[in-house]
Amino acid sequence: MSNPTTRTEAGPSEVLADRSTRTLWQVVMGREISAKLHDKAFITSTVSTLLLVIVGFAVSILLAGRSQTTTVAVVDDQGARIVAAAQQLNAASGSDDTITAVRADSTARAEQQMRDDDADLVLDRQGDQWRLSALNEPPALGSGATRALSQAVADSALAANARSLGVSPERLVAGTSLRLASLGSDQDAEKQAAARVLGVAFAVLFYLSMIIFGYAIANSVVEEKQSRIAEILLTAVPSRQLLLGKILGNTVLAMGQMVLIVGVALAGLSFSPWKEYLGLVTAPAMWFLVYFVVGFMALACLWAAAGALAGRVEDVSSTSMPLLMMVMAVYFYGLLSSGSSQVIASYIPVASAIAMPTRLVSGSAAWWEPIASILVSLIFSALTIWVGERIYRRAILQTGGRMGVKAAWRNTDVVR
């Protein structure tokens, strides 16, 4: 179509001709920020996310400081000694949980105590084998009480067998244990565990924010296009400044939301039982925010292009599908990579927002690597911004249905 806002490819002198419009992007950016800050859905999602972070830390703090008492009904002195040994093993492992014994005259009486909620488990002997019973289903193998009781039963049987053979229990089991170790220190293992947890947290935050704000940008563009508001805006605002204002406005909002979430998370960590990790994760969290801004601006321009390619709101899902698939592929690569694959991922834009902060937590990245990785991401961002801006300017006023990427790329009817 032909209108006053379109022309053939402009030369540099024409693009820079009207200096009075150079600050219009600030107006557009303010409009985007104001609209979002008055959007109940945006406010609700932000507050809900912050509340989830706060509740998550509160629950973890409560669970970490909560001890559990397991009462075991026994029918003889040997059973009581096994329960006492299980409690010693449990305490030696650093657990705050308690395992206590309650005596019963018979197995039937012990089972009745469990039915009356006076006991959680029943420990009795069936022939040559000890039996641990729960009320409705077998005791969970993964519970601390079950593990401790199993070990206490094994130790008791081992001691009895050693006495019958006339040797000490230590000599009987000499050389039968396997010690698990690593070439790194315990601190290295803690760093690796913290890196895995933080990597998942960064990945979830980056992915959700990118999808939520990405679709918001695409829908905003196509709504303006479908309602013809874009034609009115482009008579007063050059397309580059309109696009720049949209991208910067949403970047400010996304960054503000991310700073709030990361800040609340770090504050929650400082009050949690894992506050000793605060110094370990603070610097990587700051690097994550830097990567987030660079990656967001790179992809935001592509989301705007996806919106410009759509003819109506219903088309956004199809025009943005290639971009969504790319984001998901890189997202999962950055999340699941390890070893040399993680090193490579820390230099791949978007994936680096997850992989590099994770490597910083684990201590496997040199001081210069995040700087080099950011430079690579900036180059990638410049490229995607140029591509997205080119598609946006060639598709924003093309009506009549969805437009393909090739058609938009080759289109010479360019908005000023």
C-alpha positions in Angstrom: 0.0 0.0 0.0 1.1 3.6 -0.5 0.8 6.3 2.1 2.7 9.4 3.3 4.8 7.5 5.8 6.3 5.1 3.3 9.0 5.5 0.7 11.8 3.6 -1.0 15.0 2.9 0.8 16.3 6.0 2.5 19.7 7.4 2.3 21.7 8.4 5.5 21.0 12.1 4.9 17.2 11.6 4.8 17.2 9.4 7.9 19.0 12.0 9.9 17.3 15.0 8.4 14.7 15.9 11.0 16.6 16.5 14.2 13.5 17.7 16.1 12.2 14.1 16.2 15.3 12.5 17.7 13.9 12.5 21.3 10.5 11.2 20.5 11.6 7.7 21.6 11.6 9.0 25.1 7.9 9.9 24.8 7.2 6.4 23.4 9.2 4.8 26.2 7.3 6.8 28.8 4.0 5.7 27.2 5.0 2.1 27.4 6.1 2.3 31.0 3.0 4.2 32.1 0.7 1.8 30.4 2.4 -1.2 32.0 2.5 0.4 35.5 -1.3 0.9 35.2 -1.9 -2.6 33.9 -3.5 -4.7 36.7 -2.2 -7.9 35.1 1.4 -6.7 35.2 1.1 -5.5 38.7 -0.5 -8.7 39.9 2.1 -10.9 38.2 4.9 -8.9 39.7 3.5 -8.9 43.2 2.6 -12.6 42.9 6.1 -13.5 41.9 7.6 -11.6 44.8 5.2 -13.2 47.2 6.1 -16.7 45.8 9.8 -15.9 46.5 9.1 -14.7 50.0 6.8 -17.6 50.8 9.3 -20.1 49.3 12.1 -18.8 51.7 9.7 -18.7 54.6 8.6 -22.3 54.1 12.2 -23.4 53.6 13.3 -21.6 56.8 10.4 -23.2 58.8 11.1 -26.7 57.4 14.8 -26.4 58.0 14.3 -25.5 61.7 11.6 -28.1 62.3 12.5 -31.4 63.9 10.4 -34.6 63.7 10.0 -37.2 66.4 9.4 -40.8 65.4 8.0 -43.1 68.0 8.7 -46.8 67.6 6.7 -49.5 69.5 8.9 -52.4 70.7 8.1 -55.6 72.6 11.4 -56.5 74.2 14.7 -55.0 75.5 16.6 -55.9 72.3 14.1 -53.9 70.2 14.6 -51.0 72.6 18.4 -51.2 72.2 18.0 -51.1 68.5 15.9 -48.0 68.6 18.5 -46.4 71.0 21.3 -47.3 68.6 19.2 -45.8 65.7 18.9 -42.6 67.6 22.6 -42.4 68.1 23.2 -43.0 64.4 20.6 -40.3 63.6 22.3 -37.8 65.9 25.8 -38.6 64.5 24.5 -37.8 61.0 23.7 -34.2 62.1 19.9 -34.7 62.0 17.7 -32.9 64.6 15.0 -35.6 64.3 14.4 -37.9 67.2 13.7 -41.6 67.3 12.2 -42.9 70.6 11.0 -46.3 71.8 7.7 -47.1 73.6 7.3 -50.5 75.2 4.3 -52.8 74.6 3.5 -56.2 76.1 3.0 -57.9 72.8 3.0 -57.4 69.0 -0.8 -57.1 69.1 -0.6 -54.4 71.8 2.2 -52.6 69.8 0.0 -52.6 66.7 -2.9 -51.2 68.7 -0.7 -48.4 70.0 0.1 -47.5 66.4 -3.7 -47.5 65.5 -4.3 -45.2 68.5 -1.6 -42.8 67.2 0.6 -43.6 70.3 3.3 -44.9 68.0 4.4 -44.3 64.4 6.1 -47.6 63.7 6.2 -51.1 65.2 9.6 -53.0 65.4 9.3 -56.7 66.2 11.0 -59.9 65.4 9.5 -62.5 63.1 11.7 -65.6 63.4 15.3 -64.7 62.5 14.3 -61.4 60.9 13.4 -58.0 62.2 10.2 -56.4 60.9 9.4 -52.6 60.8 5.7 -51.9 60.2 3.7 -48.8 59.4 -0.1 -48.4 59.6 -1.3 -48.2 56.0 1.8 -48.8 53.8 5.4 -50.0 54.3 7.7 -47.4 55.8 9.4 -45.1 53.3 12.9 -46.3 52.5 14.1 -42.7 52.1 13.1 -41.4 55.5 15.8 -40.8 58.1 14.2 -42.9 60.7 13.9 -45.9 58.4 17.5 -45.6 57.3 18.7 -45.3 60.9 16.7 -48.3 62.1 17.9 -50.4 59.2 21.5 -49.6 60.0 20.9 -50.3 63.7 19.4 -53.7 62.9 22.3 -54.5 60.6 24.9 -53.5 63.3 23.1 -55.5 65.9 23.0 -58.7 63.7 26.6 -58.1 62.7 27.7 -57.9 66.4 25.7 -61.1 67.2 27.3 -63.0 64.2 30.8 -61.8 65.2 30.3 -63.1 68.8 29.1 -66.5 67.5 32.3 -66.7 65.4 34.6 -65.5 68.2 35.8 -62.4 66.4 35.3 -58.7 66.9 32.7 -56.9 64.7 35.4 -54.6 63.4 37.5 -57.5 62.2 34.5 -59.1 60.6 33.7 -56.1 58.4 37.3 -55.0 57.8 37.8 -54.0 54.2 34.2 -54.4 53.2 33.3 -50.7 53.0 33.6 -48.4 50.0 34.6 -44.8 50.8 33.3 -42.2 48.3 35.5 -39.2 47.6 36.4 -36.6 45.0 39.6 -34.9 44.1 38.0 -31.6 45.1 37.4 -30.3 48.6 34.0 -30.3 50.4 33.8 -26.5 49.6 34.1 -27.4 45.9 31.2 -29.8 46.3 29.1 -27.1 48.0 29.9 -24.7 45.2 28.8 -27.2 42.6 25.5 -27.8 44.4 24.9 -24.1 44.8 25.7 -23.6 41.1 23.1 -26.2 40.1 20.4 -24.6 42.2 21.2 -21.1 41.1 21.4 -22.2 37.4 17.9 -23.5 37.6 16.7 -20.3 39.3 18.4 -18.1 36.7 17.0 -20.2 33.8 13.4 -20.0 35.1 13.6 -16.3 35.7 15.1 -15.5 32.3 12.7 -17.8 30.4 9.5 -16.6 32.1 10.4 -12.9 31.8 11.4 -13.3 28.2 8.2 -15.1 27.2 5.9 -12.8 29.2 7.4 -9.5 28.0 8.2 -10.9 24.5 4.5 -11.7 23.8 3.5 -8.4 25.4 5.7 -6.5 22.9 4.5 -8.6 19.9 0.9 -8.2 20.9 1.3 -4.4 21.4 2.8 -4.1 17.9 0.1 -6.1 16.2 -2.7 -4.4 18.1 -1.5 -1.0 16.9 -1.1 -2.4 13.4 -4.6 -4.0 13.4 -6.3 -1.0 14.7 -4.5 1.4 12.4 -3.1 3.3 15.3 0.4 2.5 13.9 -0.4 4.6 10.8 -1.3 7.6 13.0 1.8 7.1 15.2 4.2 6.8 12.2 3.0 10.1 10.8 4.5 11.8 13.8 7.2 9.4 15.1 9.9 7.8 12.9 9.6 4.0 12.9 13.1 3.6 14.4 12.2 5.8 17.3 8.9 4.2 17.8 10.6 0.8 17.9 13.4 2.1 20.2 10.9 3.5 22.6 9.0 0.3 22.8 12.1 -1.8 23.4 13.6 0.5 26.0 10.3 0.9 27.8 9.8 -2.8 28.1 13.5 -3.3 29.0 13.2 -0.9 31.9 10.1 -2.6 33.1 11.6 -6.1 32.8 14.9 -5.0 34.4 13.0 -3.4 37.3 11.0 -6.5 37.8 14.1 -8.7 37.7 16.0 -6.4 40.1 13.1 -6.7 42.6 13.0 -10.5 42.4 16.7 -10.9 42.7 16.9 -8.4 45.5 14.1 -10.1 47.5 15.7 -13.5 46.8 19.1 -12.3 48.1 17.5 -10.7 51.1 15.6 -13.9 51.8 18.8 -15.9 51.5 20.5 -13.6 54.1 17.8 -14.7 56.7 17.8 -18.4 55.7 19.9 -21.2 57.1 21.9 -21.0 53.9 23.1 -17.4 54.5 26.7 -18.4 54.3 26.2 -18.8 50.5 25.2 -15.1 50.2 28.7 -14.0 49.4 29.0 -16.8 46.9 25.9 -16.0 44.8 25.8 -12.2 45.0 28.4 -11.4 42.3 26.9 -14.1 39.9 23.5 -12.6 40.5 24.7 -9.2 39.5 26.3 -10.7 36.3 23.0 -12.3 35.6 21.3 -8.9 35.6 23.8 -7.6 33.1 23.3 -10.6 30.8 19.6 -10.3 31.2 19.6 -6.7 29.9 21.8 -7.5 26.9 19.8 -10.7 26.0 16.4 -9.0 26.6 17.2 -6.1 24.2 18.4 -8.5 21.6 15.3 -10.7 21.7 12.8 -7.8 22.3 13.5 -6.4 18.9 12.9 -9.8 17.3 9.6 -10.1 19.2 8.6 -6.7 17.9 9.4 -7.9 14.4 7.2 -11.0 15.0 4.4 -8.7 15.9 4.9 -6.6 12.8 4.7 -9.8 10.6 1.3 -10.7 12.0 -1.8 -9.3 10.4 -3.9 -9.7 13.6 -3.4 -10.8 17.2 -4.3 -14.4 16.4 -1.3 -14.6 14.0 1.3 -13.8 16.7 1.5 -17.4 17.9 2.6 -18.5 14.4 4.9 -15.6 13.5 6.6 -15.9 16.9 7.0 -19.7 16.8 10.5 -19.8 15.2 11.7 -17.3 17.8 10.1 -19.2 20.6 11.6 -22.5 19.5 15.1 -20.8 19.3 14.7 -19.3 22.8 13.6 -22.7 24.2 16.5 -24.6 22.5 19.1 -22.2 23.7 17.4 -22.1 27.1 17.5 -25.8 27.7 21.1 -26.0 26.3 22.3 -23.4 28.8 20.3 -25.2 31.6 21.4 -28.8 31.0 24.9 -28.3 29.7 27.9 -29.3 31.9 31.7 -29.7 31.6 33.1 -28.5 28.3 29.6 -28.1 26.9 28.8 -25.6 29.6 32.0 -23.6 28.8 30.7 -23.4 25.1 27.3 -22.4 26.3 28.7 -19.6 28.4 29.8 -17.9 25.1 26.5 -18.5 23.2 24.2 -15.5 23.5 21.1 -16.1 25.6 22.5 -19.4 26.9 25.3 -17.4 28.4 22.8 -15.7 30.7 22.4 -19.0 32.4 25.7 -20.8 31.9 28.2 -18.1 32.8 26.7 -17.1 36.2 26.5 -20.8 37.0 30.2 -21.2 36.2 31.0 -18.2 38.3 29.2 -19.8 41.3 31.1 -23.0 40.8 34.4 -21.2 40.4 35.2 -22.7 37.0 35.3 -19.4 35.1 38.3 -17.1 34.9 37.9 -13.4 35.8 38.1 -12.3 32.1 35.5 -14.9 30.8 32.3 -13.0 31.7 33.7 -9.8 30.1 34.5 -11.7 26.9 31.1 -13.4 27.0 29.3 -10.1 27.4 31.2 -8.7 24.4 30.0 -11.6 22.3 26.4 -11.0 23.5 26.7 -7.3 22.6 27.8 -8.2 19.1 24.9 -10.6 18.8 22.5 -8.0 20.2 23.6 -5.5 17.6 23.0 -8.0 14.9 19.5 -9.0 16.1 18.5 -5.4 16.6 19.5 -4.6 13.1 17.6 -7.7 11.7 14.5 -7.0 13.9 14.5 -3.3 13.0 14.7 -4.1 9.3 11.8 -6.5 9.4 9.7 -4.2 11.6 10.1 -1.2 9.2 9.1 -3.3 6.2 6.1 -5.1 7.8 4.5 -2.7 10.2 2.1 -1.1 7.7 1.6 -4.1 5.4 -2.0 -5.2 5.9 -4.0 -8.0 4.4 -2.8 -10.8 6.5 0.3 -12.5 7.9 3.6 -11.6 6.2 6.5 -14.0 5.7 10.1 -13.2 6.9 11.5 -13.4 3.3 8.8 -11.1 1.9 9.3 -8.6 4.7 13.1 -8.7 4.2 12.9 -8.0 0.5 10.1 -5.5 0.7 11.1 -2.0 -0.6 8.1 -0.2 0.8 9.9 1.0 3.9 8.5 3.2 6.7 10.7 6.3 7.3 
